[in-house]
Amino acid sequence: MKTLRALYRGESPVDFPSLWRPAVTTSVAAVVLGLLSFAVLGLNLGLDFEGGTSYEVRAPDASVADARELMADLGAPQARIQLVDDDLVLVRSDVQDPARAAEIRDGLAAGLGPVVAFEQVGPTWGDEVTDKAVKALVVFFIVVAMYIAVRLEWKMAVGALVAVAHDIVLSVGVYSVFRFEITPATVIAFLTIMGYSLYDTIVVYDKVREIVGRLGATERYTYSELMNLALNRVAMRSINTSITSAIPVLSMLLVGSVILGAGTLREFAVALLVGIAVGSYSSMFLASSLVTVLKEREERWSQIAVKVRNRTADDADGSTAGTRTIERSDAVGADTRAAPRRAPGGGPAKRRPTMTAPTGGGVPPRPRKKKR
């Protein structure tokens, strides 16, 4: 709580650069685990992606075991069965032959209860949905990279895209490990995650650009120290945004999925909840650390780092422990990027000419007429 109060007051109680290395190590391990899960387990793709048949059967007294046994007798033992409500059973199979699907529907109606909903999706439609999702993802990355590179700089575009890719891999990895079903609603949630992650990252980048413009010309602080100040300034904002975003998602997950039994809401809410947590984490630890590494390789910032190390070499122990904290009095200094005062019509502002009294008692010259 003490740290949160200090962040709220605009102080710098957290040494973010010291946390970057363990955070990156943890992220790499999580990404590797997610990729291994993709390779071994794969994804539990929904009906809209793989094609097949879906049945909703009204059976108040039926259980998952009863429905699975009946589907095995009907020749579809690999069917996925889910209790949607107290009296509704959802059965999904990969059967694509219309005659075979009608036979299973009649068997379910005779063995469990009336079939209230029946849907069949061909493999062509599933492939089309998958192709459109991949194309949307590629276009999204290209447009975002171009915008950030033009609006900020290409190093920040690289950091933002790496953070977004990290968030998507981790979010999809959670679905692969826990075998959650991926539906079009889940894909929409993943695209929403990318937008949220980018928003958080852009807030950090804009803040560090402002601080660099204000304190960078003093050459008294390294880029990592300026980034640490920016992260401490926006940390409380990111925490508040994440909490306020997670509250309605949790309500959707608990009320819509658990109480009302809406499976689509659960698929959508789980993806959003994971993405909100991972997006806030990646913007504070991954995107910022990658940009700092790229910026400190520039000649200007490497020279400033050498000057700062030489200036701090006279400390008691001969070195500095952790990242130096920038005082609040220095952090509110004047912006060195401020443009000179300009006239309303453009161009540099002109002062009114001063009038001098005539000398020698003579008559002052007659003023010239202005040319029209």
C-alpha positions in Angstrom: 0.0 0.0 0.0 2.9 2.3 0.7 4.2 1.8 -2.8 0.8 2.5 -4.3 0.4 5.7 -2.3 3.8 6.8 -3.5 2.9 6.1 -7.1 -0.4 8.0 -6.7 1.6 11.0 -5.4 3.8 10.9 -8.5 6.9 9.6 -6.8 9.3 6.9 -8.1 9.2 4.1 -5.5 9.6 1.2 -8.0 12.9 0.4 -9.7 11.5 -1.0 -13.0 14.9 -1.6 -14.8 15.9 -4.0 -12.0 12.7 -6.0 -12.7 13.2 -6.2 -16.5 15.5 -9.2 -16.6 13.4 -11.6 -14.4 10.3 -10.4 -16.2 11.8 -11.1 -19.7 13.0 -14.5 -18.4 9.5 -15.4 -17.2 7.9 -14.2 -20.5 10.3 -16.3 -22.6 9.5 -19.4 -20.5 5.8 -18.7 -20.8 6.0 -18.2 -24.6 8.0 -21.4 -25.0 5.4 -23.3 -22.9 2.6 -21.9 -25.1 4.4 -22.8 -28.3 5.0 -26.4 -27.0 1.4 -26.6 -26.2 0.5 -25.6 -29.8 2.8 -28.3 -31.2 1.7 -31.1 -28.9 -1.9 -30.4 -28.0 -2.9 -28.0 -30.7 -6.0 -25.7 -30.4 -9.5 -26.7 -29.5 -11.1 -25.1 -32.6 -14.8 -24.5 -32.6 -17.3 -25.6 -35.2 -17.0 -22.4 -37.3 -13.3 -23.2 -37.9 -13.2 -26.9 -38.4 -16.7 -27.6 -39.7 -19.1 -30.2 -38.4 -22.5 -30.5 -36.7 -23.9 -29.0 -33.5 -27.0 -30.2 -31.6 -28.7 -28.6 -28.7 -30.9 -31.2 -26.9 -33.4 -30.5 -24.2 -32.8 -33.3 -21.7 -33.4 -32.2 -18.0 -32.3 -35.6 -16.5 -29.4 -36.3 -18.8 -25.7 -36.1 -17.9 -22.5 -35.8 -19.9 -21.8 -39.5 -19.4 -25.3 -40.4 -20.8 -24.8 -38.2 -23.9 -21.3 -39.6 -24.5 -22.5 -43.2 -24.3 -25.4 -42.4 -26.7 -23.0 -40.7 -29.2 -20.7 -43.8 -29.0 -23.6 -46.0 -29.8 -24.4 -43.7 -32.8 -20.9 -44.0 -34.1 -19.5 -40.6 -33.0 -17.4 -41.3 -29.9 -15.2 -38.3 -30.4 -18.1 -35.8 -30.0 -17.7 -32.9 -27.6 -20.5 -32.7 -25.0 -21.2 -29.8 -22.7 -24.0 -29.0 -20.2 -25.1 -25.5 -21.2 -27.9 -25.3 -18.7 -29.7 -27.5 -16.2 -31.9 -28.9 -19.0 -29.9 -28.3 -22.2 -27.0 -30.5 -23.6 -24.7 -29.2 -26.3 -23.3 -31.9 -28.6 -20.7 -31.1 -31.3 -19.3 -33.7 -33.7 -17.1 -33.6 -36.8 -19.8 -35.3 -38.9 -20.2 -33.4 -42.2 -22.4 -35.7 -44.2 -26.0 -34.4 -44.2 -27.5 -37.8 -44.1 -25.3 -39.0 -41.3 -26.0 -35.8 -39.3 -29.8 -36.3 -39.7 -29.4 -39.9 -38.5 -27.5 -38.7 -35.3 -30.2 -36.0 -34.8 -32.9 -38.6 -34.8 -30.9 -40.8 -32.4 -30.4 -37.9 -30.0 -34.1 -37.1 -30.1 -35.0 -40.7 -29.4 -32.4 -41.3 -26.7 -32.1 -38.0 -24.8 -34.9 -35.6 -25.7 -36.1 -33.1 -28.4 -33.4 -31.4 -30.5 -34.2 -27.6 -30.1 -31.3 -26.4 -32.3 -29.4 -28.0 -35.2 -26.5 -26.4 -37.1 -24.1 -27.8 -39.7 -21.0 -26.0 -41.0 -19.0 -27.2 -43.9 -15.2 -27.3 -44.0 -15.1 -24.6 -46.8 -16.8 -22.1 -44.4 -14.4 -23.0 -41.6 -11.3 -22.5 -43.9 -12.7 -19.1 -45.0 -13.2 -17.9 -41.4 -9.6 -19.0 -40.6 -8.1 -17.2 -43.6 -10.0 -14.0 -42.9 -8.8 -14.1 -39.3 -5.1 -14.5 -40.4 -5.5 -11.7 -42.9 -7.0 -9.4 -40.4 -4.1 -10.1 -38.0 -1.5 -9.3 -40.7 -3.2 -6.1 -41.8 -3.5 -5.0 -38.1 0.3 -5.5 -37.5 1.3 -3.6 -40.7 -1.0 -0.6 -40.0 0.0 -0.3 -36.4 3.7 -0.6 -37.2 3.4 2.2 -39.8 1.5 4.5 -37.5 3.8 4.1 -34.5 6.9 4.5 -36.7 5.6 7.8 -38.2 4.0 9.2 -35.0 6.9 8.2 -32.6 9.8 6.2 -34.0 10.6 2.8 -35.5 12.2 1.5 -32.3 9.0 2.0 -30.4 7.1 0.4 -33.2 9.3 -2.7 -32.8 8.8 -2.7 -29.0 5.0 -2.4 -29.4 4.7 -5.2 -31.9 6.8 -7.5 -29.8 4.6 -6.8 -26.8 1.4 -7.4 -28.8 2.8 -10.7 -30.2 3.8 -11.7 -26.7 0.2 -11.0 -25.4 -1.4 -13.0 -28.2 0.9 -16.0 -27.8 0.3 -16.1 -24.1 -3.5 -15.6 -24.4 -3.8 -18.3 -27.0 -1.4 -20.5 -25.0 -3.8 -20.4 -22.1 -6.6 -21.6 -24.4 -4.3 -24.4 -25.6 -3.2 -25.6 -22.2 -6.7 -25.5 -20.6 -8.4 -26.8 -23.8 -10.8 -23.8 -24.0 -12.7 -23.8 -27.3 -11.8 -21.1 -29.8 -14.7 -19.5 -31.6 -15.2 -16.4 -33.6 -16.1 -14.6 -30.4 -12.7 -15.6 -29.0 -11.0 -14.2 -32.1 -12.8 -10.9 -31.5 -11.6 -11.0 -27.9 -8.0 -11.5 -29.2 -8.3 -8.5 -31.5 -9.6 -6.5 -28.6 -6.6 -7.6 -26.5 -4.3 -6.3 -29.1 -6.0 -2.9 -29.1 -5.9 -2.7 -25.3 -2.2 -3.8 -25.1 -1.3 -1.1 -27.7 -3.2 1.6 -25.8 -1.2 0.8 -22.7 2.1 0.7 -24.5 1.5 4.0 -26.4 0.7 5.7 -23.1 4.1 4.6 -21.7 5.9 5.7 -24.9 4.2 9.1 -25.1 5.2 9.7 -21.4 8.8 8.8 -21.9 9.0 11.0 -25.0 7.7 13.9 -23.0 10.2 13.3 -20.2 13.1 12.8 -22.7 12.2 16.1 -24.3 12.2 17.8 -21.0 15.3 16.3 -19.3 17.2 14.7 -22.2 19.1 17.9 -23.1 20.5 18.2 -19.5 22.6 15.0 -20.2 22.4 14.1 -16.5 20.3 11.0 -16.8 20.5 7.8 -18.8 17.6 6.6 -21.0 16.9 3.8 -18.6 16.5 6.4 -15.7 14.2 8.5 -17.8 12.2 5.4 -18.8 12.0 4.4 -15.1 10.6 7.9 -14.3 8.0 7.5 -17.1 6.9 4.1 -15.9 6.5 5.3 -12.3 4.4 8.2 -13.6 2.0 6.0 -15.6 2.0 2.9 -13.4 -1.0 4.0 -11.3 -2.9 4.9 -14.4 -2.3 1.4 -15.9 -3.4 -0.2 -12.6 -6.6 1.8 -12.4 -7.4 1.1 -16.1 -6.8 -2.6 -15.7 -9.0 -2.8 -12.6 -11.9 -0.8 -14.1 -11.7 -2.9 -17.3 -11.6 -6.2 -15.5 -14.6 -5.5 -13.3 -17.2 -5.7 -16.1 -15.4 -8.6 -17.7 -15.5 -10.5 -14.4 -19.2 -9.7 -14.1 -19.7 -11.1 -17.6 -17.7 -14.2 -16.7 -19.5 -14.9 -13.4 -23.0 -13.8 -14.2 -23.3 -14.5 -17.9 -21.3 -17.8 -17.9 -21.6 -19.4 -14.5 -25.1 -18.3 -13.5 -26.9 -17.9 -16.8 -24.9 -20.7 -18.5 -24.0 -18.7 -21.7 -20.9 -20.5 -23.1 -20.2 -17.8 -25.7 -19.9 -15.2 -22.9 -17.4 -17.4 -21.1 -15.2 -17.8 -24.2 -15.2 -14.1 -24.7 -14.7 -13.1 -21.1 -11.8 -15.5 -20.4 -9.8 -14.2 -23.4 -10.5 -10.6 -22.3 -9.5 -11.2 -18.7 -6.2 -12.9 -19.6 -5.5 -10.2 -22.2 -6.0 -7.3 -19.8 -3.6 -8.8 -17.2 -1.0 -9.7 -19.8 -1.3 -6.4 -21.7 -0.6 -4.3 -18.7 2.3 -6.5 -17.8 3.9 -6.4 -21.2 3.7 -2.6 -21.6 5.4 -2.0 -18.3 8.1 -4.7 -18.6 8.6 -5.9 -22.1 7.9 -3.0 -24.5 9.7 -0.5 -22.2 12.8 -2.7 -21.7 13.2 -3.5 -25.5 13.0 0.2 -26.4 15.5 1.1 -23.7 18.0 -1.5 -25.0 17.6 -0.2 -28.5 17.9 3.5 -27.5 20.9 3.0 -25.3 22.8 1.6 -28.3 22.5 5.0 -30.0 25.7 7.1 -29.9 24.1 10.0 -28.1 22.7 7.9 -25.2 25.8 5.7 -25.0 27.9 8.9 -24.5 25.5 10.2 -21.9 25.7 6.9 -20.1 29.5 7.2 -20.0 29.3 10.7 -18.6 26.8 9.7 -15.9 29.0 6.7 -14.9 32.0 9.0 -14.6 30.0 11.6 -12.7 28.8 9.0 -10.2 32.2 7.2 -9.8 33.0 9.3 -6.7 30.3 7.7 -4.6 31.2 6.1 -1.3 31.3 2.5 -2.7 32.4 3.5 -6.1 29.2 2.5 -7.8 25.5 3.2 -7.7 23.0 0.6 -6.4 20.1 0.2 -8.7 18.6 2.9 -10.9 19.0 6.5 -9.7 15.7 8.2 -8.7 15.0 11.5 -10.5 13.8 14.1 -8.0 10.5 15.7 -8.5 12.0 19.2 -8.7 14.1 18.0 -11.7 11.2 16.1 -13.3 9.1 19.2 -13.6 11.7 21.3 -15.4 11.0 23.3 -18.5 10.5 21.5 -21.8 13.5 22.0 -23.9 11.5 21.3 -27.0 9.4 24.4 -26.6 9.4 26.4 -29.8 10.3 30.1 -29.8 7.5 32.7 -29.5 6.0 33.4 -32.9 3.8 36.1 -34.3 0.1 35.3 -34.9 0.6 35.5 -38.7 3.6 33.2 -38.7 7.3 34.0 -38.6 9.3 35.2 -35.6 7.6 37.7 -33.3 8.7 41.3 -33.9 9.1 43.9 -31.2 7.6 47.4 -31.6 10.4 49.8 -32.6 11.5 52.1 -29.8 11.1 55.9 -30.4 14.2 58.1 -29.8 14.0 61.7 -29.0 15.6 64.1 -31.5 18.9 65.6 -30.6 20.1 69.2 -31.2 16.7 70.8 -30.9 15.9 70.4 -34.6 12.6 69.5 -36.1 12.1 65.8 -36.3 11.9 64.4 -39.9 8.5 63.9 -41.4 7.4 60.3 -41.2 7.2 58.4 -44.5 3.9 57.4 -45.9 3.2 53.7 -45.9 3.1 52.1 -49.4 -0.2 50.7 -50.4 
